[in-house]
Amino acid sequence: MNATLTVLGSGTSMGVPTIGCDCAVCHSSDPHDRRTRPSILVEFNDKNVLIDTTPDFREQAIRERIHKIDAVLYTHAHADHVLGLDDLRPLSFHRPHKIPLYAQPEAAAFLRTMFSYIFDAEYKYGGLAQVELHPIDGQVALFGACFEPVQVIHGDTPIIGYRFGSVAYLTDFSEIPEQSFAQLKDLDILFLDALRRKPHPTHSTIDNSLRIVERVKPQRAFFTHICHDLPHAATNETLPPNVRLSYDGMKLDFEI
């Protein structure tokens, strides 16, 4: 089945430009250096599946002219991946059913607490996002496709990315457990966290992610969750031909 992946955001938790920063990348005129918080949209079979609702989701949805969301998958419950949940409101009001949200049990419990006014409160004036949480512990079948959680380690915390069709999307990791590599065979597209070149306790670096690409051997690899240390054009010049920095608004076709 044909599918399209849109990079809604390719930046790190503070975004690029970063508030109060005067560095060259934050003041760059290259639109590829403008990075909102990390998220992707997967379109197939006339359905839209969103991975993570960032604080920039409203801006991303307007930019990409998103008129519907049919399901949301969460990688983990950090602020830069969940705080846009409330902006699902206008996309949820005219549906026959609530938008399903899928997350591992711990992340789902965190979302329920953080957004208790949506999930647990009664607001007589309406206006709440029409969503419902579904804790997951394995594959999620959606609209004829399978989204398979892939465990990664984010600092010292196990979280997940997803394998769907010929694509794997792994954001926010410092390590990939050995058992997860079995899920990364025969990929067309691999997305990997690559925050910067300097080591970081909870995120992968350019060099570490290049080693993963060399091992996994996808047809194409794209780095995401990029901070303001990496200018888009200059960094791409240093990468192998099949590896590139992703950028906001990038679209890729693949088989799901």
C-alpha positions as CSV (number, residue, x, y, z in Angstrom):
1,M,0.0,0.0,0.0
2,N,1.4,3.4,-1.0
3,A,1.9,5.9,1.8
4,T,3.4,9.4,2.4
5,L,5.4,10.5,5.4
6,T,5.6,14.2,6.2
7,V,8.1,15.5,8.7
8,L,6.1,17.9,10.8
9,G,9.0,18.8,13.1
10,S,12.7,17.9,13.0
11,G,14.0,19.9,16.0
12,T,15.0,19.3,19.6
13,S,12.9,20.0,22.7
14,M,13.6,23.8,22.6
15,G,13.2,24.1,18.9
16,V,15.4,26.1,16.4
17,P,15.6,29.0,16.6
18,T,16.0,28.6,20.3
19,I,14.7,31.4,22.5
20,G,17.4,33.9,23.5
21,C,20.1,32.4,21.3
22,D,22.3,34.5,18.9
23,C,24.1,31.6,17.2
24,A,24.5,31.4,13.4
25,V,21.9,28.6,13.0
26,C,19.3,30.3,15.1
27,H,19.8,33.4,12.8
28,S,20.1,31.4,9.6
29,S,18.1,32.5,6.5
30,D,18.0,28.9,5.3
31,P,14.4,27.6,6.0
32,H,15.8,24.1,6.6
33,D,17.4,25.5,9.8
34,R,13.9,26.4,11.2
35,R,13.0,23.3,13.2
36,T,9.9,22.8,15.2
37,R,9.5,20.0,17.8
38,P,9.8,16.4,16.5
39,S,6.7,14.7,14.9
40,I,5.7,13.0,11.7
41,L,2.4,12.4,9.9
42,V,1.8,9.2,8.0
43,E,-0.9,9.2,5.3
44,F,-2.3,6.1,3.7
45,N,-5.6,4.6,2.7
46,D,-7.2,8.0,3.0
47,K,-6.2,8.1,6.7
48,N,-3.9,10.3,8.7
49,V,-1.9,8.9,11.6
50,L,0.1,11.3,13.7
51,I,3.2,10.3,15.8
52,D,3.4,12.6,18.8
53,T,1.6,15.9,19.4
54,T,4.3,18.5,20.0
55,P,3.8,22.0,21.4
56,D,4.1,23.2,17.8
57,F,1.3,21.0,16.5
58,R,-1.0,23.9,15.7
59,E,1.7,25.6,13.7
60,Q,2.6,22.3,12.0
61,A,-1.0,21.4,11.1
62,I,-1.7,24.9,9.6
63,R,1.5,24.8,7.6
64,E,0.7,21.4,6.2
65,R,-3.0,22.0,5.8
66,I,-4.0,19.1,7.9
67,H,-7.8,18.8,8.0
68,K,-8.1,15.5,9.9
69,I,-6.3,13.2,12.2
70,D,-7.6,9.6,12.5
71,A,-5.2,8.3,15.2
72,V,-2.2,9.4,17.3
73,L,0.7,7.2,18.4
74,Y,2.9,8.4,21.2
75,T,6.6,7.5,21.6
76,H,6.8,8.8,25.2
77,A,5.3,11.4,27.5
78,H,8.0,14.1,27.5
79,A,6.7,17.7,27.1
80,D,8.0,18.2,23.6
81,H,6.1,15.2,22.4
82,V,2.7,15.6,24.1
83,L,1.9,19.2,24.9
84,G,0.0,19.8,21.7
85,L,-2.6,17.2,22.5
86,D,-5.2,20.0,23.3
87,D,-4.7,21.3,19.7
88,L,-6.5,18.2,18.4
89,R,-9.7,19.9,19.5
90,P,-10.8,21.4,16.2
91,L,-10.0,18.2,14.3
92,S,-12.1,16.1,16.8
93,F,-15.3,18.0,16.9
94,H,-17.0,16.8,13.6
95,R,-16.1,13.1,13.8
96,P,-18.5,10.3,14.4
97,H,-16.0,8.8,17.0
98,K,-13.3,10.2,19.3
99,I,-9.7,10.3,18.0
100,P,-7.9,7.2,19.4
101,L,-4.6,7.9,21.2
102,Y,-2.1,5.0,21.6
103,A,0.7,4.9,24.2
104,Q,2.5,2.5,26.4
105,P,0.8,2.1,29.8
106,E,3.1,4.4,31.7
107,A,2.9,7.1,29.1
108,A,-0.9,6.7,28.8
109,A,-1.2,7.2,32.6
110,F,1.0,10.3,32.5
111,L,-1.2,11.7,29.7
112,R,-4.4,11.0,31.6
113,T,-2.9,12.9,34.6
114,M,-1.5,15.8,32.6
115,F,-4.7,16.2,30.7
116,S,-7.1,15.2,33.4
117,Y,-9.4,18.1,32.5
118,I,-10.0,16.3,29.2
119,F,-10.2,12.7,30.3
120,D,-11.7,12.9,33.8
121,A,-13.5,16.1,34.2
122,E,-17.0,17.1,33.2
123,Y,-17.1,20.5,31.5
124,K,-20.7,21.5,30.8
125,Y,-19.8,24.1,28.1
126,G,-18.1,21.6,25.8
127,G,-15.0,22.5,23.8
128,L,-12.9,19.6,25.1
129,A,-10.8,17.5,22.7
130,Q,-12.8,14.4,21.8
131,V,-10.1,11.8,22.3
132,E,-9.7,8.5,24.1
133,L,-6.7,6.7,25.4
134,H,-5.7,3.2,24.5
135,P,-2.7,1.7,26.5
136,I,-0.7,-0.6,24.2
137,D,1.7,-3.5,24.9
138,G,2.4,-4.6,21.3
139,Q,1.5,-3.9,17.7
140,V,-1.2,-1.5,16.8
141,A,-3.3,-2.3,13.7
142,L,-4.7,0.8,12.1
143,F,-6.6,1.1,8.8
144,G,-4.9,-1.9,7.2
145,A,-1.4,-1.1,8.4
146,C,0.6,-2.4,11.4
147,F,2.6,-0.1,13.7
148,E,5.1,-2.1,15.7
149,P,6.7,-0.6,18.8
150,V,10.5,-0.7,18.8
151,Q,12.1,-0.2,22.2
152,V,14.9,2.3,22.6
153,I,16.6,3.7,25.6
154,H,16.3,7.5,26.3
155,G,19.0,8.1,28.9
156,D,18.0,5.5,31.4
157,T,14.3,5.2,30.4
158,P,12.9,2.6,28.0
159,I,10.6,4.3,25.4
160,I,9.5,3.4,21.9
161,G,9.8,4.3,18.3
162,Y,7.7,2.6,15.6
163,R,8.3,0.3,12.6
164,F,5.5,0.6,10.0
165,G,5.9,-1.0,6.6
166,S,9.4,-0.2,5.2
167,V,10.0,2.7,7.6
168,A,11.2,2.9,11.2
169,Y,11.0,6.1,13.2
170,L,13.3,6.3,16.2
171,T,13.4,9.6,18.0
172,D,14.8,10.4,21.4
173,F,17.3,7.7,22.2
174,S,20.8,7.3,23.4
175,E,20.9,3.6,22.8
176,I,19.2,0.9,20.8
177,P,18.9,-2.4,22.7
178,E,20.4,-5.4,20.9
179,Q,17.0,-7.1,20.6
180,S,15.5,-4.2,18.8
181,F,17.8,-4.5,15.8
182,A,15.9,-7.6,14.7
183,Q,13.0,-5.2,14.0
184,L,15.1,-3.0,11.7
185,K,15.8,-5.3,8.8
186,D,15.0,-4.6,5.2
187,L,14.2,-0.9,5.7
188,D,13.6,1.6,3.0
189,I,13.7,4.6,5.4
190,L,15.2,4.9,8.9
191,F,14.7,8.0,11.0
192,L,17.2,8.3,13.9
193,D,17.8,10.8,16.7
194,A,21.0,12.8,16.0
195,L,21.0,15.8,18.3
196,R,24.5,17.1,17.6
197,R,28.1,16.0,17.4
198,K,29.0,16.4,21.1
199,P,27.9,13.5,23.3
200,H,24.7,13.9,25.3
201,P,23.4,11.7,28.1
202,T,20.0,11.1,26.6
203,H,20.3,11.6,22.9
204,S,22.2,10.0,20.0
205,T,24.9,11.9,18.2
206,I,25.7,12.2,14.5
207,D,28.6,9.7,14.8
208,N,26.5,7.2,16.8
209,S,23.6,7.3,14.4
210,L,26.0,6.9,11.5
211,R,27.2,3.7,13.1
212,I,23.6,2.5,13.4
213,V,23.0,3.3,9.7
214,E,26.1,1.3,8.8
215,R,24.8,-1.7,10.8
216,V,21.2,-1.6,9.7
217,K,21.8,-0.6,6.1
218,P,18.5,1.1,5.2
219,Q,18.1,2.4,1.6
220,R,17.8,5.9,3.1
221,A,18.4,7.4,6.5
222,F,17.3,10.7,7.9
223,F,18.3,12.3,11.2
224,T,15.9,14.2,13.4
225,H,15.6,15.8,16.8
226,I,18.3,18.2,15.7
227,C,19.6,21.1,17.8
228,H,21.1,24.4,16.8
229,D,24.6,23.0,16.7
230,L,24.0,21.6,13.2
231,P,23.6,23.9,10.2
232,H,21.5,22.0,7.6
233,A,23.5,22.5,4.4
234,A,27.0,22.3,5.9
235,T,26.1,19.2,7.9
236,N,24.7,17.4,4.9
237,E,28.0,17.9,3.0
238,T,29.7,15.7,5.6
239,L,27.2,12.8,5.5
240,P,27.2,9.8,3.2
241,P,25.0,10.1,0.1
242,N,22.1,8.0,1.5
243,V,22.0,9.9,4.9
244,R,20.6,13.4,5.3
245,L,19.2,15.7,8.0
246,S,15.5,15.8,7.9
247,Y,13.7,19.1,7.8
248,D,10.3,20.5,8.6
249,G,7.9,19.8,5.7
250,M,9.9,17.1,4.1
251,K,7.7,14.5,2.3
252,L,8.7,10.9,1.5
253,D,6.8,8.2,-0.3
254,F,7.1,4.5,0.8
255,E,5.3,1.2,1.1
256,I,3.4,0.5,4.3
